[in-house]
């Protein structure tokens, strides 16, 4: 029996288009920072978030610093090392180890890798985070998200393909990189995620509408 293919979500279509565009850009990318950014985006809108989660998980003592060995291990654990040369590693680390201390601040590094959002988009993302962060401590819980996250305009929900619970579970899974389920999303992780989503969306109006409907802004 031939079955009609299920319709794909708008975000899936956006991700697919972005991956195709990024693959072409990677062929000519020379700057190591741009190359790493594109490698992350080639994994879809969660690529930057995934890299950030790997590095933050390695920060056992909460210092926010990464040695060169930790930096290399983080990129290896992220599966990106086969696409980077030794020269790329050297240039990336030296660029962020400005004081030659032998360590870099990984939040500064991730912010530099993160695709830039326009001021209006970043303001909308921060508006959503601040709505969720009722305590103002810079962290939100999965429970905070569950109480606000809306699927009412999601095409997969509207056509009966997925339930609200399934869509919520899939969204939360974005923040569980490497099987680490801490139930917490930091402001940086929220920005990492939406920077990736933003990179896959051309129209500011569409991004604005998506954020407003998703978070009831």
N, C-alpha and C positions, 0 to 999 in steps of 0.2 A: 504494500500500500504506500503510495507516494504521499508524503505529508508536506504541508506548506512549511517553509522555514519560519521559525519564531522570529518576530521582530526584535531587533537589537535596541538597546537603550541609546539615548542621545549621547551619554558620556562614553559608551563603548564605541560609537561611531567617531566621536571626537578623538578618542585615544588612538584608534586605528589610523585616522588621517594624520595625527601628530607623529606617530611612529614612522609613517612613510616619509613625511617631510624631514624628520630628524635623520633618518637613514641616509638621505641625500646630503644633508649638511655635514654629516660625519666624514664623508669621503674627502672633504677639503679642509676640515677643522685642523688647525695647527696649534692654537693656544691650548695648553693643558687644562686650564679651568673650563674653557668652553667645551673642550672635548669630553671632560668628565660630566659636565652638565648635560650634554647631548646623550651620553651613554645612559645616564639615569632616566632621561625623558624617553629614551627608546624602550624603556620598560613600562611606559605608561605614566599616568598622572600620579601614581604612588611611588615612582622611582626615587625621588628626592627624599621623601618621607622614610623609605626603607633604608637608605644610606644613613640618614640621621639617626634612626633607631639603633642601627648596628653600632655606631660610634658612641651614642649615649649609654648603651648597655655596657660598653667596655670601661666606662668611667666609674670604677668601683668606689673610689674614695671621694667622688664628688668635686674634684678639683677643676674639672672642665678642660684639663690639659691632655694632649696626646703626644707621646714620644714618637720618634720616627718609626720604631718597631711596631707600636700600636697602630700608627697611621697605615702602615703597609698591611698589617694583619686585618684591619677594618676593611680595606679595599679588597683584600683576598676573600674575607668572609662574605662580602657583598657580591662576590662573583664577577668583579669588574677587572681584576688583575690581568686576565688574558688579553684585554683590549688596550692595556697601558704599557708603554715601554719603560725601561729603567730611567731614561731621560725624563719621561713624563713625571715619574715619581719624584725625581730630584727637583725638578722645576716647581712642582706643586708644593712640596714641603718647604723649599727655600722661600717661596713667595709668601707663605703664611708664617714662617719663622723669621719675622723681620728683625728680631733682636739677637738672632743666632743662639738662642738659649737651648736649642735641641728639642723644643716642644712647641706645639701650636694649640690655640684655643679652638676646640672643635665647633663651638657654636658660631664663631666668626667664619670658620671654614665653610660650614653648611650654609650660612647666610650668603656667602660669596657664590656658592654653587647654585643656590636657589634661583630659579628664573624670576626676573623682576616683574612685579605687578605694578600697574599704574596706580596713582594715589587713590582714585575712586574705588578701585577693586580692593586694595589693601584696607581701606577704611571700612568697606562692607564686611570683609573677613573679620576685622577686629570688632566690629559692631556685633557680629554673631558670637564671637568668642566671649565678649564682655557680657552678653545676655546670658550665656551658659555659666560663666564664672561668677556665680552669685556671691561667693566668699571673697573674691578679689585676690586670691592667692596665686594666680597665674596657672592654675591647673583646673581641669574639669574632669568629672568622672563619667563613666559610661551611663550611670543613672541620670546625670544631668542631661546627657544627650538624648536618652530615651524619652525624657519628659517633653522634649521640644521638637525633635526631628520629625519632619512631615514628609509623607510620601504621596500626598494628594494629587500632585501634578506629575508623578513619575509614570512614564508610559508603561513600564512593566507591571505596575500596580493597577493602572487603569484598564489594561487589557486582560487582567486576571492571570498573568504569567507568574507573578510572585506576590506573596503576601507581605504585609507591612513588617512582620517579624523577620521574614527572609531578607528583605531589603535593609532593615536595620542591622541585622547580623552581618551582612556583607559590608556595610559601611564601617562598622566597628572593627571588622577583621583587618581593615587597612592599618589600624594602629596596634596590631599584634605581630609585628615583624619577628620572624625567627621563633615563633611559638611562645614569645614572652607576653603573657597576658597579665598586665598590672592593673588594668581597669582605669588607668589615668591617661589623659591626653594633655600635654603641656601646650603653652601658647606657641612655642617654637614648632612643635609637631603639627599643630593646627595650621600654622602658616606654611610649613613644608608641604603639607597635603594640598592646600588650596593654591599654592604657587604652581604645583604640577597641573592641577585642574585648570587654572587660569591659562597656562601655556597651551592648553589644547582647545581653547575657546577664543575665537577671533573678535566677536562682537561684545563690546562693553555692556550693551543693553541686555544681551542674553545672560551674561555672567551675573549682572545685577538682579535680574528676574529670578534666576536659579537660586541665588543666595536668599532672596526675600521669601520665596515660596518654601524653600527647604527649612529655614529657621524662623519662619513667621515674623519677619522683621518689618 
